[in-house]
């Protein structure tokens, strides 16, 4: 279906910041990996992959030759349910949305609540095992980026928390989410885009504890993908040795990959005064195909404001142009 420039602009306006081009807060440049990586490091990585594949199922072999996708999901907020036990990530259900055990069973209601909120489209939801920041039987904890806060929420308040995250309730017939737009213009019915919408209702309020830190989230959803489950603790161990001040945690599957060594590196660049310090200035770099052998090299380059192309999937940022 043809979409005129005016119609495309209307879509961008309705999607808010999702329709804008993201830049970095920091002066990053993307460069080919072949410029700097040496042959001995390549050999070490190949030997490690061969050894790891010997203990992985035939259907879950690690293949570092796969080409990375050139984009990441468009999102403006990442909500991370903190596990009760930072070591329980090996037992996370394959699909958290269908889980029956607390606290995993709170992911489904949270996602459902976001669907009926004003800005719930474009909010990623995952579970995170983060030492020192655990949920309890009495209270759930959520790390929210770029708010850079940890919120405590009782189970009965999860629907209200979803409305808080999504800036209030908003009803619309056949309301579209950002996933619909990712399918392409042919899948978008302009009649649905222009469906009448009611204003957002009063927004519930929650106060959070500041979390003003950089953090690396390593995909380690073992029951979803054994490759990620095997690699995650090795990457965490290496990260903790080369960047001891960086907070690190194992996160559930964040989608769109057939490879392992996936990591989101969120860098906190201070609070945004233009938004009354309610949101942080954050860069989120999505990396893949990381191994214990190449991780230090990749992060050394990041410290030099260089992103190596072979490991780069894309990024999110609160900076727009």
C-alpha positions as CSV (number, residue, x, y, z in Angstrom):
1,X,0.0,0.0,0.0
2,X,1.4,3.4,-1.0
3,X,2.0,5.9,1.8
4,X,2.4,9.5,0.9
5,X,5.1,11.7,2.6
6,X,2.4,13.4,4.6
7,X,1.0,10.1,5.8
8,X,4.5,8.9,6.7
9,X,5.1,12.1,8.7
10,X,1.8,11.5,10.5
11,X,3.0,8.0,11.4
12,X,6.2,9.4,12.8
13,X,4.3,12.0,14.8
14,X,2.0,9.4,16.3
15,X,4.9,7.2,17.2
16,X,6.7,10.1,19.0
17,X,10.4,9.7,19.4
18,X,10.3,6.3,17.6
19,X,10.1,8.2,14.3
20,X,13.3,10.2,14.9
21,X,16.8,9.3,14.1
22,X,18.9,8.5,17.1
23,X,22.4,9.8,17.7
24,X,24.9,9.2,20.5
25,X,25.6,11.3,23.5
26,X,29.2,10.2,23.3
27,X,31.4,10.8,20.1
28,X,31.3,7.2,18.9
29,X,32.5,6.1,15.4
30,X,31.8,2.7,13.9
31,X,34.8,1.1,12.2
32,X,35.5,-2.3,10.5
33,X,36.9,-4.8,13.0
34,X,39.5,-6.1,10.5
35,X,41.4,-2.9,10.9
36,X,42.6,-3.7,14.4
37,X,41.9,-7.3,15.3
38,X,45.0,-9.6,15.0
39,X,45.2,-13.2,13.8
40,X,46.1,-14.7,17.1
41,X,42.9,-13.4,18.6
42,X,40.9,-14.8,15.7
43,X,42.5,-18.2,16.3
44,X,41.7,-18.1,20.0
45,X,38.1,-17.4,19.3
46,X,37.9,-20.2,16.7
47,X,39.3,-22.7,19.2
48,X,36.9,-21.6,21.9
49,X,33.9,-21.9,19.6
50,X,35.0,-25.4,18.6
51,X,35.3,-26.5,22.2
52,X,32.0,-25.0,23.2
53,X,30.1,-26.6,20.3
54,X,31.3,-30.0,21.5
55,X,29.0,-29.7,24.5
56,X,26.1,-27.9,22.8
57,X,23.2,-29.7,21.1
58,X,23.5,-30.2,17.3
59,X,20.5,-27.8,16.9
60,X,22.2,-25.1,19.0
61,X,25.6,-24.8,17.5
62,X,27.5,-21.5,17.8
63,X,28.2,-20.0,14.4
64,X,30.2,-16.8,14.4
65,X,30.1,-16.5,10.6
66,X,26.4,-15.4,10.7
67,X,25.9,-11.8,9.5
68,X,24.4,-9.5,12.2
69,X,21.1,-7.7,11.4
70,X,21.5,-4.0,10.7
71,X,19.0,-2.8,13.3
72,X,17.6,-3.3,16.7
73,X,14.0,-3.0,17.9
74,X,12.8,0.7,18.1
75,X,12.1,1.3,21.7
76,X,12.2,4.3,24.1
77,X,12.2,2.5,27.5
78,X,13.5,-0.8,28.9
79,X,11.8,-2.3,31.9
80,X,13.7,-5.0,33.7
81,X,12.0,-7.2,36.3
82,X,14.7,-8.1,38.9
83,X,14.8,-11.8,39.8
84,X,14.3,-13.0,43.4
85,X,17.7,-14.8,43.2
86,X,20.5,-13.5,41.0
87,X,21.5,-17.2,40.3
88,X,18.1,-18.5,39.1
89,X,18.5,-17.4,35.5
90,X,19.3,-20.9,34.5
91,X,15.8,-21.9,35.4
92,X,13.8,-19.0,33.8
93,X,10.9,-20.4,31.8
94,X,11.4,-20.3,28.0
95,X,8.6,-17.9,27.6
96,X,8.2,-15.6,30.6
97,X,4.8,-14.3,29.4
98,X,3.4,-17.8,30.0
99,X,5.0,-18.5,33.3
100,X,3.0,-19.5,36.4
101,X,5.6,-19.1,39.1
102,X,6.3,-15.8,40.9
103,X,7.9,-13.4,40.0
104,X,8.1,-14.5,36.3
105,X,4.3,-14.6,36.1
106,X,4.2,-10.8,36.5
107,X,5.8,-10.3,33.1
108,X,2.6,-11.2,31.2
109,X,0.3,-8.8,33.2
110,X,2.8,-6.0,32.8
111,X,2.9,-6.5,29.0
112,X,-0.9,-6.6,28.8
113,X,-1.1,-3.4,30.8
114,X,1.3,-1.7,28.5
115,X,-0.8,-2.5,25.5
116,X,-3.7,-0.3,26.8
117,X,-1.4,2.6,27.8
118,X,-0.8,5.8,25.9
119,X,2.9,5.2,25.2
120,X,3.2,1.4,25.9
121,X,4.3,0.7,22.4
122,X,8.1,0.6,22.2
123,X,8.7,-0.5,25.8
124,X,10.9,-3.6,26.1
125,X,10.2,-5.9,29.1
126,X,12.8,-8.5,30.3
127,X,13.8,-10.2,33.5
128,X,17.2,-9.4,34.9
129,X,19.4,-11.3,37.4
130,X,21.4,-8.5,39.1
131,X,23.3,-9.2,42.3
132,X,22.3,-6.9,45.2
133,X,19.1,-5.8,43.5
134,X,16.6,-8.7,44.0
135,X,12.8,-8.8,44.2
136,X,11.3,-10.3,47.3
137,X,8.1,-12.3,48.1
138,X,6.5,-9.2,49.3
139,X,7.7,-6.7,46.6
140,X,8.8,-6.7,43.0
141,X,11.6,-4.6,41.9
142,X,12.0,-3.1,38.4
143,X,15.0,-1.3,36.9
144,X,13.7,1.1,34.3
145,X,16.0,2.7,31.6
146,X,16.3,5.6,30.8
147,X,14.5,6.7,34.1
148,X,17.6,5.2,35.8
149,X,15.6,4.2,38.7
150,X,14.6,1.0,40.6
151,X,10.9,0.9,41.5
152,X,9.4,-1.3,44.2
153,X,5.9,-2.5,43.2
154,X,3.6,-5.0,44.9
155,X,2.0,-7.6,42.7
156,X,-1.5,-6.1,42.9
157,X,-0.1,-2.7,41.6
158,X,1.5,-4.1,38.5
159,X,-1.5,-2.9,36.3
160,X,-1.1,0.6,37.7
161,X,2.7,0.4,37.2
162,X,2.1,-0.4,33.5
163,X,0.0,2.7,33.2
164,X,2.7,4.7,34.9
165,X,5.3,3.5,32.5
166,X,3.0,4.1,29.5
167,X,1.9,7.6,30.6
168,X,-1.7,6.7,31.4
169,X,-4.5,4.7,29.8
170,X,-5.6,5.4,26.3
171,X,-8.3,3.6,24.3
172,X,-8.5,3.3,20.6
173,X,-10.2,0.9,18.3
174,X,-7.6,-1.4,16.7
175,X,-4.8,0.5,18.3
176,X,-1.5,-0.2,16.5
177,X,1.7,-1.0,18.3
178,X,5.2,-0.2,17.0
179,X,5.5,-3.9,16.0
180,X,2.8,-3.3,13.4
181,X,4.9,-0.6,11.8
182,X,8.0,-2.9,11.7
183,X,6.0,-5.1,9.3
184,X,6.1,-2.4,6.6
185,X,3.7,0.0,5.1
186,X,1.7,-2.7,3.3
187,X,0.6,-4.0,6.7
188,X,-0.6,-0.7,8.0
189,X,-4.2,0.3,7.5
190,X,-4.5,4.1,7.5
191,X,-8.0,3.8,8.8
192,X,-6.6,2.1,11.9
193,X,-4.0,4.8,12.3
194,X,-6.6,7.5,12.3
195,X,-9.0,5.7,14.6
196,X,-10.4,8.1,17.2
197,X,-8.5,8.1,20.5
198,X,-9.6,9.2,24.0
199,X,-7.1,11.4,26.0
200,X,-4.9,9.6,28.5
201,X,-6.4,9.2,31.9
202,X,-4.8,10.2,35.2
203,X,-1.4,8.6,35.4
204,X,-0.6,6.6,38.6
205,X,2.6,7.7,40.3
206,X,5.5,5.7,41.6
207,X,8.7,6.8,43.3
208,X,12.0,5.1,42.5
209,X,15.5,4.8,43.9
210,X,18.2,6.3,41.8
211,X,20.3,3.9,39.7
212,X,22.9,6.3,38.2
213,X,25.3,3.7,36.8
214,X,26.5,2.1,33.6
215,X,25.3,-1.4,33.2
216,X,26.0,-4.3,30.8
217,X,23.1,-6.8,30.2
218,X,24.3,-10.2,28.9
219,X,21.7,-12.5,27.3
220,X,21.7,-15.8,29.2
221,X,18.2,-17.2,28.8
222,X,19.3,-20.8,29.2
223,X,16.0,-22.6,28.6
224,X,15.4,-20.3,25.5
225,X,18.8,-20.8,23.9
226,X,21.5,-23.0,25.3
227,X,24.2,-21.0,23.5
228,X,23.4,-17.9,25.4
229,X,23.1,-19.9,28.6
230,X,26.5,-21.3,28.2
231,X,28.2,-18.1,27.2
232,X,26.6,-15.6,29.6
233,X,28.4,-16.6,32.8
234,X,31.8,-16.7,31.0
235,X,31.2,-13.2,29.6
236,X,30.1,-11.9,33.0
237,X,33.2,-13.3,34.6
238,X,35.4,-11.6,32.0
239,X,33.6,-8.3,32.2
240,X,34.0,-8.3,36.0
241,X,37.7,-8.8,35.6
242,X,38.4,-6.1,32.9
243,X,35.8,-3.6,34.1
244,X,35.3,-4.2,37.8
245,X,33.3,-1.0,38.4
246,X,30.8,-1.8,35.7
247,X,27.5,-3.3,36.9
248,X,26.7,-6.5,35.1
249,X,23.7,-8.8,35.0
250,X,22.2,-11.7,33.0
251,X,19.0,-10.8,31.1
252,X,16.3,-12.9,29.5
253,X,16.1,-13.2,25.7
254,X,15.8,-9.7,24.1
255,X,14.9,-10.9,20.6
256,X,16.0,-10.9,17.0
257,X,19.1,-13.1,17.1
258,X,20.2,-16.5,16.0
259,X,23.6,-16.2,17.6
260,X,25.0,-15.9,21.1
261,X,27.3,-13.4,22.9
262,X,24.5,-10.8,23.0
263,X,25.0,-7.8,25.2
264,X,23.4,-4.4,25.7
265,X,25.8,-1.8,27.1
266,X,23.8,1.1,28.7
267,X,26.0,4.1,29.5
268,X,24.6,6.8,31.9
269,X,25.6,10.3,30.9
270,X,23.8,12.3,33.6
271,X,20.2,13.3,34.1
272,X,18.3,15.4,31.5
273,X,17.7,18.9,32.9
274,X,15.4,19.7,29.9
275,X,13.1,16.9,31.3
276,X,13.3,18.1,34.9
277,X,15.8,15.3,35.6
278,X,13.0,12.7,35.2
279,X,15.0,10.9,32.5
280,X,18.7,10.0,32.1
281,X,20.8,10.8,29.1
282,X,21.5,7.2,28.0
283,X,23.3,5.4,25.2
284,X,22.5,1.7,24.7
285,X,24.8,-0.2,22.4
286,X,23.7,-3.6,21.2
287,X,26.6,-6.0,20.7
288,X,26.7,-9.6,19.5
289,X,29.1,-12.5,18.9
290,X,31.1,-11.6,22.0
291,X,33.3,-14.3,23.4
292,X,35.6,-14.3,26.5
293,X,38.5,-14.0,24.1
294,X,37.4,-10.9,22.2
295,X,35.4,-9.1,24.9
296,X,38.3,-7.1,26.4
297,X,39.4,-6.0,23.0
298,X,35.9,-4.8,22.1
299,X,35.5,-2.8,25.3
300,X,39.0,-1.3,25.0
301,X,37.8,0.1,21.6
302,X,34.6,1.4,23.2
303,X,36.7,3.3,25.8
304,X,38.3,4.9,22.7
305,X,34.9,5.8,21.3
306,X,35.2,3.2,18.6
307,X,32.5,0.6,17.9
308,X,33.7,-2.4,16.0
309,X,31.3,-3.1,13.1
310,X,31.5,-6.9,13.3
311,X,30.0,-6.9,16.8
312,X,27.6,-4.0,16.4
313,X,23.8,-4.6,16.0
314,X,22.7,-1.0,16.5
315,X,21.7,1.2,19.4
316,X,19.1,3.1,21.3
317,X,19.7,6.6,22.7
318,X,17.8,9.4,24.4
319,X,19.6,11.7,21.9
320,X,17.7,12.5,18.7
321,X,18.2,14.5,15.6
